């Protein structure tokens, strides 16, 4: 024990001297608990809904008011036709819609039967399932009020229509997220560690005295990761189509354009991380905290962004994976064209230019 005590004291000394290690030991658990506590929500709140009221009578307006009066739904689009509903779904303006048929009051009061259609975006299974349950509960309560009986809920028959994922396959939700996660892992994290290794071992200084400029060295280091990542894209998409029968409803060319732009964004972030760290361990830890965890928790991959607090929703927008997953779902699942994802592409492009500029500036100072 006497021999072990000095060694233990020495290890504590090294741990407390290393600020990066302290960051992981003390800050990372707090961050994880905070993120999981706020991001993991099984309930829904302020879900974007559109109500297509073909009746426009007193009861249909009353039902609309009751739905919107709850904290669960917010009217996000004014629609008058079925084609407008489809366009709103593709744009991502809404995640659920309700279609109230003509003569709603007449059928409800005189014929004692009517039907309401619920249309929900099933590309996110959790949100689709929970949304249907909430709407069923609200409509059931509305029916009971009108019939003056809490146990009678028969006159309104709910018809559920699942768009984009009618078979409720999990692969529709996980493939876009896995693409983001794997590409971020291979591109950003591995490239940042590789470049930092050159600095740590001193070989980067040797390369700098060669005729090559800093950006030549960086590009030469990144090209292999770009190629490997593109291979990953092909493999993941092929597996999702062949093994899991996931359809690619949009353009394959546009799909690869989105993936390549995200790859460039991830690589530029990896270069930036390597430019502000001096050790492989530091680059790895910073990449995990700043890239890997947000891609998993704060991109909409697992937990819907709209269910998070407003502050976290804003924070989600600074991570490229959030924009990538939105774009890739629109192309793969919804079959949307570039007119539906131009904003996501523009944001990714601006992020790429921004981080490349910072990285070149930092490396020129080395």
N, C-alpha and C positions, 0 to 999 in steps of 0.2 A: 504493500500500500504506500509506503514511503517513497518508493521509486516511481509509482504511478502518479502521485500527487503533483510533482513538478511538471510532468507531461500534460496533465489535465489543465493546470494553471496556464501553461504555454499555449494550449489550444484555445482556451478562453481569450487569451491576449490577442492571438491572431484573428479570432472571430470578431472581437470588438474593434480591432484596428481596421478591418475590412468593411467599409461602409456598404458595399454592394451585398455582402453576405447578411449584414444587419437588416438591410432593406427586405431581403427575401424572408428572413426569419420572423421579423416583427410586422412589417407593413403588408406583405402578401396575404397572410391570413385575414387581416382586417379588411383588405380589399375584396377578398373572396367572399367573406361572410356578408359584407355590404352588398355586393353584386347579387349573390344568390338570394339574399333577403328581399331585395327590391325587384330583381328581374324575374324571379320565378313566381309567376302568378297564375293560378288556375281560373280565376274569375276574369271577366271581361269588363272593360270600361271605355266609354267614348268610342265604341266601334262605329266605323263609317258605314252608314246605311242609306239606301235610297228606297223610297216608297212610291210605287207606281199605282196611283189611285184611279181606277177606271170608273169608279162609281160617283165619287164626289158628293155623297149624300151625308146626312147628319151623323150616321153611325160610323161610316168609314173615316170621316174627319175626326170623330171622337176616338176611334182606335188609333189613328195616326198620332194624335196628341198624347195618348196614354203611353205609346211606345217611346216617343221622343221625350216625354216627361221623366222617364227613368234615367238613371245615371249611366246606363249601359250603352245607349245608342245616341249618335248625333247625326242629324240629317246632313249628308255630305254632297248631295246632288239633287237637282230638280229635273226629274225625268218625266217624259210624257208618252214615250213609245218603248216597245221591247228592244228595238235596235239601239236606242240610247243607253239602255241598261247594259247591253253587251259591251258597248264602247267604254262605259264607266268601269266595268270590271277589268278590261284590258289595260286601261290607263292606271289602274290601281287606286282610283278615286273612291271605290267602295269595296267592302269585303262581304256584304250581305245586302239582299234586296227583298222586298215584299211586294207581291202583286195582288191587289184587291180587285176582284172581278166586278163587272157592271151589276147594277141592281143589288148591291150588297145588303141594304136595309130591307128591301122587299123579300129577298130570299131568306134572310135571317128571321124576320118577324112573321111572315105569312107562310112560307114554305117550310120553315123550321130547319132549313139546311142551307149551307153555303160553303164555299171553299176558298182558302187563302193559300197562295203559293209562296214558299220561302225559297229563295235562291241564294246559295252561299258558295264562296270561293273555297273549294276543298283542297287547294294546293297546300293549305295549312290545316292539317286534320284537327288539331286541338281546338283552334279557334272556331272551325266549322261546327264541330260537335257541341261545344259549349254555347255558341251563339244560337243554335237551334233550340237547345233546352231553355235558354232565357226567353226567347221569343214565344215558345210554346207556353211558358208560365205566364207571361204578360197577356197573351191572347186568351188563355184560359181564365185568367182573373177578369178580363173585360167581359167575356161571355157570361160568367157567373153574376156579374153586376147587372147586366141587362136582363137576365132571367130571374134575378132576385133569389138566387139559390147558389150557395158555394159549391155544391156537389154536381151541378149540371154543366157539362162542357161539351155537349155533343153537336150543337148546331153548326159550329165552325170546324170544318175538316181541314187539317193542315196537309198540304202537299209539298214535300221537300224535293228540291232539285239541286244536285251538286254539280257545279260547273268546274271544268278543267281536271277534276279527279273523281269521277263518279264512282269508282270502285274503292275509294278510300285507301289507296296504296301509300304506305309510308315512304316508299322510294321517291315519290314526287316531292316530298319535303326535304329528304336527306341528301339527294344527289347534288342540288345546287349548293347546299351548305358544305358538303364534303369537298366539292370542287374548290370552294373558297378556302377551306381549312388546309387542304393538301398543297394547293398552290402557294399559299402564304407560308406554309412550313418549308417547302422546298426552295422557294424563291427568296423570300425575305430573310428567314432565319438562317438557312444554310449559307447564303451568300454573305450575310453580315459576319458570320463566324469565320468563313474562309478568308475574307478580306482582312479581318482583324488579326488573323494568324500571321499574315504577311507583315503586319506592323509589329506584332509581338516578337516575331523571330528576327526582325531586322531586314528581311529580304525585300521589303517594300522600298527601303532606302537604297538598296542596291539597284533595284529596278529603276528608281528615279534618276540615277546618274547615267542611265542608258539613253539612247536617242528617243525612247518612248516618253510621251507626256502622261500626266496622271490619268487623264480620261481614257487614254489608250489602254493603260494597265487595267483600269476598272472594267472597261468594256470587254477586254479579253478574259477577265475573270468571270464575268456575268453570262457570257454567251453559253457556256456549258449548262448553267442552271436554267437558262431560257429554253434550251433544247430539251433537257430532261423534263421540265415542267410541261412543255407541249406534248411530250409523249404521255405524261400522266393524264392530260386532258383527253387525249384520244382513247386511252385505256379506260378511264372512268366512264366516258360517254358510251363507248362500245359495250362495256359491262352492263350499264343501265338499260341499254336498248335490247341487247341479246339475252341477257340473263333475267332481267327484271321486267322486260316488256314495256319499258317507259318510252312513250312516243316523243319524237322531236317535232313539234308542230310548227316551229318557225324555220327560218333559213339557217342552214348549216354554216354558210359563209359568215352571216352576222353573228352566229354563236361563237365562232372562232375569233372573230374580231373582238368581241367582248372579252373573251378569255385572254387574248394576247395583250389587250390594253390593261387588264387587271394584272397580268404578269409583269408588265413594264412598271406599273405602279408599285407592286410588291418588291420588285428588284430595286427600284429607286429608294424605297424605304430601307431596304437591307443595306444599301450603300451608305445611306445617311446614318444608320445605326453604327456601322463600322467606323464612320468618320468621327464619331463623338465618343468612342470607347477605345481603350488601349489593350484589352485582353480578350481572349476568346470567351472566358467565363462571363465577363461583363457583357459582351455582345449577346451571348446566349440568354442570360437572365433578363436583360432589357427587352430582348425580342419576345420572350415568353410573356412577360408582364404587359408590354405595350402592344403586342400583335396577336400572339396565339390566344390568350384568354379573351380579349375583346372580340376576336373573330368567332369564338365559340359562344360567348354569352351575350354580346351586345350588337349582333349583326342581324338578328331575326332568324338565325339558323335553327335554334332550338326554341327560344322563347319569343313570342310576338312582341315587337317593339311598341305597338299601340297600347299594350297592357302595362307598360312601365310608367313610372312617374315622368312628368314633363321634362324635368332636368335630365334624366337618363336618356329620354328620347332625343334631346338635343345633342348629348354626348355621343350617341350612336351615329350621328350624321358625320362625325369626323373620321370614322373608320372606313376605309375603302371597301371592306367586305360587305358592309351594309348596302352600298350602291351596286356592287357586283351581284349580290344575291337577288336584288330587285330586278336587275336587268336580265340575268340568266333565267329567272322564273318566267319573265314576260316572253322571252324568245322561245324557250324550251316547252313550257307548259301551255302558255296562252296563245302562242303563235303570233305574237306581236312583231311589227316591223320596227325600223329605226325611228319612226315618228313617235313611238311609244317609249323609247329608251334614250332619246337624245340627251336628256338632262343627266342621266347616270353616266353616259359616255363622256360628256363634257366635264363632269366633276372628277372622274378618274383621270382624264387627260390633264386637268389643271393640277391635281395632286402629283402626278408624275413629273410635270415640269417644275413644280415647286420644290420637290425633294431632290431632283437632279441638280437644280441650281444651288441649293444649300450644300449638297455633297461635294460638288466641284469646288465651291468656295472653301469648304473646310479642308479638302485634300490639298489644295494649292498652298495652304498655310503650313502643311506638314513638312 
